[in-house]
Amino acid sequence: MSLAKTVLILALLTTILPVVAVFLRGRARRLVTLSTVLASASVLFLLGIVLHLVQDGPRTGPDVWVYLLMASAVPLLLAGYLFSFTFGRDHAGQAIRASGRTAFLLIGGGIVFLALLKHPGFVEGYDWASRPGVARLGSIGKAFLSYLLVGIVLIGYNLERTYRVALSDTRHRLRVPLFGLFFLLAYQAFILASGMLYSTIGIGKLVALSLPVGFAAVTVAYGFLKGAITDVNAPVSRNVVYSSFTAVAAGLFVLAIAVAAQVATVTHWSPDEILVVSFGFLAVLITVLFLFSTRFQRRVRRYIDRNFYVNRYDYRTQWSALTEALSIAVDRRSLLERAVIFLGEVFATGIVTIALGDRHHRHIRVVVGKGLDGNRDLRIETGSALYNHLSAERKALLLDRKSHDFTYIPIYAENGEWLDATASRVVAPLFHGDELMGTIGLERKDGADPFTYEDVSLLDSIAGHLAAALRSADLAREVSESREMELMSQWSSMLLHDLKNYLHPMRMVATNLVENKDHPDIATICAQDISRVADRIETLVQRLSELRQDPTLGGEALCPNQLVRDALGGLQVETRPTLKVDLVLEATQPVRGDRGMLRRVVENLVTNAVEAMSGSGTLKIRTQDLSANGSSKVYLFVEDTGPGMTDEFVRERLFRPFATTKKKGLGIGLYQCRSIVHAHGGELLVRSRPGEGSVFQVVLGAASNGGLDPEVAAPLGGES
């Protein structure tokens, strides 16, 4: 038995290993099992045809076996394409549906080429002069090879994308089977590329294909047995246009082959001579660029970092850790402190410098880290080289600080002092919209461990998140300051409203003093009245001061009837000759709350009622108890015979600050009353109609210490 036959038979035997492994694993999804069986069967079919051609010996031209050899490439390609979607994928069906158009084009192209298989322009001949045989291809045959090469590129692209989106802690399990598969794809691409150049397919190269086939079969079987292919479950990537080394490299390779074939036609050079000259020229060009172009070095380094190195970071884990670190910060200072700790841990940095712009956006100063020196005015001016570069590029700047790096000379010249003082080897911008808020500067602990472009990519993401968090903190601070000012305005308005209510008894005292100045006891009476009003004003100011420090209300048991009497006595409404006061005080249950606050509620309601009637009319005040569903409530009604209010005004404006129907009113009293009643767990309701007056109802929960003494609860003089 010849060596070629032995190698082919061994390859045929190893091809069934993935099928055996997938059934032994037992946990593979149905689609994974199907794709594995189809791919193995397609490889068996192709190698079986090659084995027959080797055994059959010389032939004078293409026969059915040569055509079968060409045709077997189509099911092999389609099966490989299906397998590339099921390899390590969490939702293979979803991935296949997402690439339905591409799959349709591959299947359609395969059908077209199978239909043209017997066309003279497909296989022009079969030579046995160079054993074990060479198939000569026409223009259609070379187009068929291009179709197969595009399919191989798509398979490699899918496999690479699976590896990229897999989690870093499971990605290493994919390396062995992927290495075997890419070795097989690379050799197939070599066969197809040489076939496009020389318009031939040598059977000897197909015999040699058995070696990468066997290696790939063993590694894939190993992947199944270890669970790498069935348990990794990489998610489906939504990014259709993904940065892929496979796609870029294969595209350049196909382009080079096509150009070389055209040059060979024009110059009559051999393809080997064209490839040698082309690759030699390309090697010299790359060497010159690499030696003398810093920008080219930087781009090569970025490309290698992104496409060849194993990812240093698991971005999903880092993003989750960043979100957790910043979520517990409550203000800008704590955000910066947490960010510095996080950046130091992630990037193994010795120095983290954060600089932020001032409110006028004239320059950026260091706020955290190295360079925070009061003796030096370190800042990035608006319009400087570094500021303009960050504003234009909107991404982190990696500074190699090499003597021959002329790209960033303006930055080194204008901002060198700032970069040195802040030890910034990489500078990332903090953007909010189009506004450059500040920068992040990093320097490694170990100088021998330079920053990579993977570091830069992650830093850009972190900078964007930090900028948004800082902006949110600033907005929260602004809202807090605005609320403080609003609260101050409300308290001031409430104080002004209460002082306004106290002006009326003061004015009455002054009028009484003038009109009855000859009365022997008038001075004493007026002095007592003035002293009572002053005490109430002092109590009001003191209570407001206490509430500013401690907003909780007192909780003593209070008699609602006594609250009404005290309020009426202080306001002296019963002394008005044009006003009739009707009291019905029937409440027997106490309420619990702050005496001063609840008294102010009664005073405000009574004052509003008197002013609504312009001092003439009937004021009716009633208290009563009501028990329902096991709970006791105390009701206070204040009713007037004033002009009343419309339903729209009651519904839309009545309890809003600064809403009033009175010409000299401030619109604060009812807003204040409702706030106090709600603070006591009660309700303030109103019923009013134009021309029929208004009734305000205060509902409070009865205290839990039982009823009041009947004598205390009895109305003062019955109904007046």
C-alpha positions, 0 to 999 in steps of 0.5 A: 500500500502506498503512502498516499493511500495509507494517509487517506485511509487514516484520515477517513478513520479519524473523520468519524471521531467528532461524530462519536464524541458528540454522541458520547457527550450526550448533552449536545443540542440537536442542531450541533449533532446534525451539523457535526454529522453533515460535516463529517459525512462531507469530508468522508465523501471528498476523501473517498473520491480522492482515494478512488482517484489515487487507486484508479490510476491514469485517465485520459480526461475528466470523467465522472469521478473528477466531476464528483470531486468538484461537486463534493466541495459544495456540500462540504462548504455548506456543512462547514458553514452550518457547523461554524454557527453551531460551534460553541454558540448559545443560540445557534438557530438565532445566529443562522436566521440572522445570517439567512441572506448570506446562507441563501447566497451560498446555497444559490451559488453552489446550485449554479456551479453544480448546474455548470459542472459539465460545461467545458469552461469548468474542467478543461482536462485531467493530466496524469503526467505529474502523478497522481493527477492534475485537473485543469480548470477553465474560467468557470472553474476558477470562479468556482474556486473563488466561491469556495474561498469566499465560503471559507472566509465566512466560516473562519469569520464565524469561528473567530466571532464565536471566540471573541464573544465568549467569556474570558474564563471559558475562552481557553477551552475553545483554543484547541478545537479552533486551532485545528479548524483554522489549520484546516481552513488555512490549508484549504485556502492555500489549495484554492489560491494556488488553483486560482493562480495556476488554473489547476487542482492537484490531487497530490495537494488533496492527498496532503489535505488528509493531514489537517483534516485528521488533526482538525477531527482529533481536536474537534473530538477533544473539544466535544469530550471536554465540553468546549463546543457544547458548554461554552455557549457564546452569545449571539453578537448583534454587531454585524460588522465586527472587527475581524482579522480573518475577514481582513487578512482573507480579503487582502489575500484574495485581492493579492491573488487576483492582482497576481493572476492579472499581472501574469496574463499581461507580463507572461511571468510565472505566478511564482515570480510574481509572488516572490517579487510582490512579497519582497517589495511588500516586505521592504515597504513594511520594514521602511515604514516600521523603522521610520514612521511612528504613526505606522508603528502605533497602528501596527501595535493597535492592530496586534493588541486588538486581534492577536493578544488574548483579551486582558479584560472581561469587559462585562465583568469590568463594567459590572464592577464599575457600575457597582463602584460608582453606584454607592457614591453620593456626590462628586467627591465620593465619585472621584474617590471611588473612580481612583480606586477602581482605575488603580485596581483595573489598570495596575496603576501607581498614579491616577490623576483626574482633572476637571474644568471650572464652571466658566470652561476656561481651563481644566485643573487637577482635582485628584492625584498627582499634580495637585500642587498649590504652588504651580498653576497646572492646567489645560487651557482651552485651545491648547494642543492637548485640549484640541486633540482630545476635543477632536478625537474624543478618545484616549491618547496613548503617549509613548514619549519616544524621542523620534515620535514627531506626531505629538510634538505640539502636545509635548511642547505646549502641555509637556509640563502638565503631562510630566507633573501629572505622570500621564502616560495615557490621557482619556477625555471626559465628555458630556455631549460636546463638552470636554468636562475633564481628563483622566491620566494614568501611569503604570506601577511597573514601567516595563508594563506599557499600556496597550490599546486594549487598555485604551479601549477599556479606559474610553468606556470607563471615562464615558461612564464616569463623565455621565456619573459626574454630570448626574452628581452635578445635576443632583447637587443643582437640584438639591440647591434649588430645592433648598432655595425653594424650601427657604422661599416656602418657609419665608412665605409661611412666616410672612403669612403668619405675621400678616395674620398677627397684624390684624389683632395688633391693629385692633389694639392700636385702634382701641388704644386711640379711641379709648385713650381716656379709659383708665384701664385701657393702657393695661389691657392693650399692653396685655394684648400686645404682649400676647401677640408678641409671645405668639410671634416669638413662639412662631419664630422659635418653632420654625427654627426648631423645624429647620433642625428637626422636622418632626412634630410634637405628639401631646394629647390635645383637646380640639375644642380648646384649640378652637377656643384658643384660636378664637380668643387670640384672633378676637373675632367674637368682638366684631359687631358685624360678625356672628360666631356659631360654635357647636363643639361636640368632640369628646376624643382628644387628638395627638399632635403639635399644639402650635401647629394645629392651632395655626391651622384653626387660626388660618381657616378662621382668618380665611373665613372672616376675610372671605366674608369681609368681616360681615356674616356668619362663621360656624365652627363645629367639632364632632367625633365619628367612629367607623371600622374600629377607628375613631376620627375627630372632625373640625368644620369651619363654615362661612357665608362668603362668596364661595369658589368655583369647582375648577379653582378648588380642584386646580389651584386652591391648595397650591402655593400663592393661589388666592382669590383675595386681593391682599392675600398671599395664597400660603395659608391653605397650602400651609394648613394642608401640609400641617394636617398631612404631617399629622396623618389627617386630611383637609377637605373643602366643599364650596359653591359660588354664592353659597360660601365654603366649608373646610373640614379637618379630619384627624385621628383620635388619640389612643388614651380615651376620651376627654373629661365631659366638662372640658369637652363641653362647648363654651356657653353652648351655641352662640 
